[in-house]
Amino acid sequence: MKFKVIASLIVGAALSMAAIADMLTLKEDHPETYTVQKGDTLWDISTQFLNSPWLWPRLWQANSQIENPHLIYPGDVLNLIWIDGAPQLTRKHLKKLSPSPRLEEKGEPIPTIPLVSISAFLSRDHILDPKLLKGSPRLLGDANGSPRFFEGDIFYGQGQYDKNKLYGVYRLGDAYLEPKTGEKLGTELTYIGIARVSTSPDVDTTDQVTPMDFIKSSREARQGDLILPIPEYDQLPAYFIPQSVPKNTKGHILAALNNAAAIGKWDVVVIDKGARDNVQIGSMFSILRAGPDMLIDTDKIIYQEDGNAFEKAETADLVLPAQRVGELMVFKVYEKTSIAIVMRATDAMGAKYKIEGLEF
């Protein structure tokens, strides 16, 4: 009886250790220490240590020295240690000796992902149901009849506006459809620029129109463009924790938002999964390249026709399994769609690639 109990404890401990190893597998060539560099991301640092870099929070979770992993800085030295059989990172500040005391400037903390890749999509482009835009105010033009406007110009907006607010100028872009069912998922709302009520004494406001200063633009504005309050959800966190998604959550990449001809690492894409599918900021998906359909011979049958013998091949369709070619992480969620950044790509990809939840 005692032997069985001891054996059970040993097996249980072994299974527990195996589970830990499965959850957090280190690369064979992982370093024992790593000095944080300017331009690093938490994802890139974790790639130095882990085969599955989306599990990077587990490298810090039991370590009081790195209570907030997003608050590590260039010059910090990360040391790999083991706690209760699991790998953990500790941090040691790198300080230079100086004959006189001075304040240490830390600089900017290390982000999860390169914020420059997503900054434009955090505060500008949106995906909306066109029905919600019915009756929205439009850019009307100016007294000269100009059809196009650039930063520094003054134009008239339809209706009246709050003098204390900034307004976004937008244009309806591509419509997104669910690849299999054809369901309308939303329409891209492309950011054009920012405007506010003009203070120029040379233009007048009426009950129907308001002069607007075009204070910032990424491209030319046109007659008919939408003028909308900048949404509150523009202010999104710059720190993202990877979130597990059930593997049976399957979908597609619909398009690349940065006009990339071939989608690769750090490119931004639209996927056909959103809040209604329980997707949230940080949700992780595997990117899959579907295997080709193949027609194979299953058997050969001899048959006769008009006294002559013929050989006929019986065929069947065979679909090869999809190949995993990367991962993406959601950073902006809508009802039926989401915007995500490609975290890893083994080769150049295109729109319509399949995705499935990354469960961990």
N, C-alpha and C positions, 0 to 999 in steps of 0.2 A: 504493500500500500504506500509506504514511504517512498519507494522507488518511483511509483507512478506519479506521486505528487511532485517529486524533484524533477522527473522527466518532463512533466507538464510545465513546470516553471521555466525549465531550460528552453523548451520549445517555444513557450510564450515570449520569453525574452528574445529569442532568436527571431521570431516573427516580428516583434516590435522593432528590433534593430533593422530588419529587412525592410519594414515599412518606411522607417526613417530614411534609409538609403534610397528607396525607390522615390520618395518624395523629393529629396534634395541630393542629386547625383553630381558630384564634382567632376570636372574635366580631368583627364589623365595628366595633362600638362599644366594644371592650374598653378599659379604662383603662391608662395607662402605670404608674401607681402605685396602691396600695390600702393604706389604714391599717386594720389588723385591729381589729374592734370586739368588745366584750363580747357574748357570745351567738352569735358567728359559728361556723360549722362549716367544715371543709376543703371539703366539698361546695359550700356556698354561696359560698365565696371562689372556687372554681374556676369556678362558674357565671358569675362576673363576667368571666372571661377565655375560657372554652372553650365551644364548641358541644356537646361531649361531656364533661361534667364528671367522668364516671367514669374519665377518663384523667388525672386530676389528679396521680398520682404522677410522671408524666413531666415535669411542670412543675418538679419538684425534683430528679430523679434524678441529673443531671450537675452539681449545684450543691453544692459543699462548704460553702457558707454556711448551707444549710438541710439538714444531714445527717439530721435527724429532723424531718420536716414537721409531725408532731403536737406538736412542742415550739415552736410559735410562739404568741405571747401578744398579748392586746389592747394596742394601742399600737405594735406592730411595723409598720414600713412595708415593703411588698412592692413591689419594682421589677421591671418586665418588661424582660429583656434577651434577646439572641440569642447562642447558642453553637453553632457549626458548623451554622448554618442552622435551628436549632430554638429555639423560645421557652423561656426559663427564668425563674424568679423568684429574685431575691436579697432578702435581708432586711437591714434597717437598724433597730436599736433606736431608739425615740423616747425621748430623755431630756430632762428639763426641767432648765434651769440653776438652781442653788441656791447661795446664798452660803456654805452650810455643807455638807460632804459628808454623804450619807445613803445608806442601803441602798435599792436599787430593788426594790420588791415587784412580782413578775411576775404574781401571781395564778394562776389555773388555765389550763393550756395548752388550745389549741383542739382539740376532738375532731373525728373524722370526721363524725359525725352527732349530732343532739341526744340525748344519753344519757338525758334525762328521758323521752323517748318510748319507750325500750326497757328501762329499768331494771327494771320490774316483770316483764318477760318473760325477762330474763337469769337471774333468781334464783328465779322462782316457778313460772309455769305450765309444764307439760310435756305431751308427747304420748307415750303408751305403748301397748304391746300389752296389752289387758286380761288376757290369759292370764298375764302376768308378775305380776299382782297377786293371783292366786289364793292364798288363805291369808294375805294381808297383814293385820296387826292393825287393829282398828277402834276408833272412839270408842264406848264403851259407855253413858255417862251418868254420873249421880251418885247419891248416897244418897237424894236427894229425888225422883228420877224425872224430873228436868228433861230435855226433849228438845232444848233449844237452849242454846248457850253463847256467851259474849262475853268479850272481853279482860278479864283479871283473875279469871275464874272458875277453879274446879278441877273437872276431870272425870276419870273412870277410863278408862285405855287398856287394851286387851286385851293380856295378856302382860307381859313385863318389858323394861325399857329401860335404856340406859347413862346414868348420872347426869351424865356429863361431855359429853353431846352435846345438840344441839338437834334437834327433830323438826318436820317440816312436817305440817300437817293439810290434807288434799286431798279433793276430791270428783270422782268421774267425771263428765265432761261429755259433749259431743257426740262421736259417732263419725264419723270421716272415711272416705269411700269414694272410690275412683277413679271419676271421672265416666263413663268409657266402659265399663270392665270390671266395675265394682261391687266391686272388690277392697277388703277392709278394710285401711286404711292405719294405723289407730291410733285411740285415743280421747284426747280432751283431758282432762288431769288438772288441775283448777282449784284454784289455791292459795286456802286459807281463812285460814291463820295459822300461828303458830309456838308450840310447846309444849316444855316440859322437865319432867323428873321433879320433883315437888313436894317441897319441904322442910318443908311445914307439919306440925306435930306433931298436928294434928287428924284426919289421914287415914292409913290404914295400907296397906301393900303386902302382897300375897299372891302365891302362885305363879302365879295366873291373871290378876291385874289390878294396875295401877300407877297411883297418883294423879298427874295431870299439871297443871302450872300453864299456863294459856292466856295467854302473855305478850305476844302481838301478834296482831292479827287485822285482816283487810280486810273480813270479813263474818262473819255468825254461823256457828258450827259446829253440826253436828247429829249425833244418834245415827247410827252407821253410816258416818261419814266415815272415811277412811283416815288412819293415822298412820305416816309413813314417814321414814326418815333423809333429811336434805336432801342431794341428790346432789352429788358432787364437782364435776361439770361446771357447777354454778351459778357458779363463779368464772371468768367468761369475760373476755377482753380487751375494753377499751373502745375499742381502736384497730383499725380495720378497713381492709384494703387491698382495693380492688375486684379481683375475679378474673374473667378471661375464661371464658365457657362456650360450648361448641360450639353453633352455631345450630340443629342438628338435635335438641337437647335440648328437648323440648316438653312442656308440662303445663298446669295450671290453678291459679288461686287458688281455694282451698276455702272460706275463711271469713275474716272480720275478727275479730281477737282482742280489740279494744278496743270491741266492740259498736257500731262505726260503721255507721250506716244507709247512708251513701254513702262509699266508700273514696276517700281523697285523700292528698296528700303527708304524710309522717311517720306515716301509719297503719300498724299492724302486722297482717300477714296470715299465713295458713297456706297453703303450696303443696304439691302432690302429688309433689314431687321431693326425694330425700334422699341419704344416703350411698351407697345402692346404685346411684344414678345419677351418682356421682362429684361430687356437690354438696359444697361446703365453705364455711366461713365466708368471707364476702366475695363469693361467687358472684353475678354480675349477670344479671338476666333482663329482657327487654323485656316490657311488658304490652300485649296485643293485644285490640282489640275486634273480634270476628268480624263480617264483612260479612253482610248479610241474604241468605237464599235467595230467588231470583227465578225466576218461571216466564215464559218468553218464547216468542213465536211464531217457529218456525223456517221454516215453509212453510205453504202452503194447498193443499189437495188437493180437486179436484172429483170427486165420486163420485155414482153413480146408485143409487136404490133405488125399486123399483116404478115405474120409468119417470120418476121425478122426480130432478132434479139437485140436489145439496147441496154446500155448501162446508164442509170440515173443516180446522181449524187443528191442525197438528202442533206440540207444545210440548216444551221441554226445560228441565231445571233448570239454573240458573246461580248459582254462589256467588261473590259479590264478595270481593276480597282483604281480609284483616284489616287494620285500621288500628292503627298503633302509638300508644298513648296515654300511655305513661310507662315508667318503669324501677323495678325493686325490687332490693334487695340482701339476701342471706341473712345472718343473724347467729347462728342457732342451728340445728344440724343433727341430725336423727334418722335412723333407718334408711330409712324410706319417705316421710318428710315433712320439711319445714323451716319455720322461722319467719323471715319477712323483713320489712323496712321499705320502704315505698313512697318512693322518692327523688324522683320527679317524676310529676306527673299533669296532663294537659292539661284534664281535666274529671272530674266525679264518676264513680266506677266502682263495680261491684258484684262480689259473689262469682261464681265460674264464668267469669270472664274468662280468656282463654288467656294463656299465657306461652311464650316461647322464649328459648333462651340468647342472651346478648349477647356476641358474639365480637369481640375487639379485640386 
